[in-house]
Amino acid sequence: MPAFIYLASQSPRRAQLLDQLGIAHEMLLPDADEDAEALEAERAGELPRAYVERVTRAKLAAARRRLARRALPAAPILCADTTVALGRRILGKPRDAADAAAMLRALSGRRHRVLTAVAVSAGARSSLLTSVSHVRFATLAESTIAAYVAGGEPMGKAGAYAIQGVIAAWIEHIDGSYTGIMGLPLHETATLLIRAGFNLPH
């Protein structure tokens, strides 16, 4: 088994979290002609957990094809996807500043779920686990929302926020996996890598 894994994600947070565990990784990013964003398109009536698991499996399948196309050395491939859910409603990445502000207003003073599915492929086998956490925001003033959106941090983030950023000052309670909320639940990740035969650093 190789001493590294492929990370098929453009998220710097996921790379940082793998570094936290001491897991050597190489990026396996989409080619210029791949429409990676299209994989995250929602389907009518799809529930949040079904959505995040489907998207993660699609990302993994695309990464497996990418590895074969590039004739790279074999190693486990890791993919993940995160979504924020308010009831049955999926809050993905905001389209623009107005959309980000609307999402934050919806989350203000309420409890929501953060779902991150992580999948690992090794050879012909692949496995997936999903982390579900609950987060409750304090009431967010309009001025707070405006300043946060103006800072740019909500863009590219599911639910229009990053828990490791300044918005943490308004998070009252977390029940679940902090790293899962960041975008890569480390317990589930380690479990999948061990299952795939990868030796974690001690």
Secondary structure, DSSP 4 states (H G I P E B T S, - for coil): --S-EEE----HHHHHHHHHTT--EEE-PPPTT--GGGGG---TT--HHHHHHHHHHHHHHHHHHHHHHHTPPP--EEEEEEEEEETTEEE-S-SSHHHHHHHHHHHTTSEEEEEEEEEEEETTEEEEEEEEEEEEEPPPPHHHHHHHHHTTTTTTSGGG--TTSGGGGGEEEEES-HHHHHT--HHHHHHHHHHTT-----
